[in-house]
Amino acid sequence: MESFVALNCSQPTQCASTSSPIWQDILAQAVTGELVAALNYTALSEICDDPVEIAEALEHAEGEHGHAAAFAAEGSKIGVDVPNNVDAKYWKRLRAAFMRCIAERDFIGCLIIQEIMLESFAVASYTRVGMAAPGSLGRTFAAIAAEEEEHIEHALEILRAERALDEQRFDDKVYRLHLDVMTTLSEMVAKECTHGQCDLCHSSCVKPSLAEVGLTTVELRGASLQQYLKSLDMLGLPGEVTLAWVAQLPV
């Protein structure tokens, strides 16, 4: 699912070698994001009443575990042990927001967080890493980005039908979750970690070093928020409203 890196290179396949230790930190974010997604889908299955919904949630959880394993395997190929920590600062906050919806048995709220917010960041960041990273590492990121985009498309059908029942109530829910979840995601991809280390980088914060492998958090923020706004547009939310929401996020 969710990483915090982005592309800034005119010739992606020639940007960087997988020998760079920076890839270890990039993969750590990706693996952790996938494991958080797996936990989220498993929890979602526990509040579903429809057997079909339960099966779909568990299938998604299994798929996210598979993504995490694929990223870990790419680490092994380049000789690094990829750590993960679902209790890392930002991921713990994102997980807590999702679990508040679980506690309220808010199925729609769960979909908004996981499929619209978290997956938007995953699609944007994985796509760019896929373009920047060489060899099988890049191909793996690109393939998983495509799979995550399918999750968004599936969720949009359910969420559009829900919004049609009461547009104002739905939009108010999205805004409430936006303030919580998108604030955390924006802090994660900010230029600097003003609130301290993320608990995943193996030494110092990786952000200042991303340019060495053709990546930048600046473009990630723009690309990820663009993907998020696109998803909200597809839901039918007014663009002038959602653009104002995004403009208020921390930088």
QUIBEL-V747821 format. One record per helix or strand of 2 or more residues. SS is the DSSP state (2 for helix, 1 for strand). FROM is the first residue (numbers start at 1). LEN is the number of residues. If there is no record, write none. Layout:
# QUIBEL-V747821
ss = {SS SS}
from = {FROM FROM}
len = {LEN LEN}
This chain:
# QUIBEL-V747821
ss = {2 2 2 2 2 2 2 2 2 2}
from = {12 22 51 89 107 135 167 207 217 239}
len = {3 24 27 15 26 31 22 7 19 9}
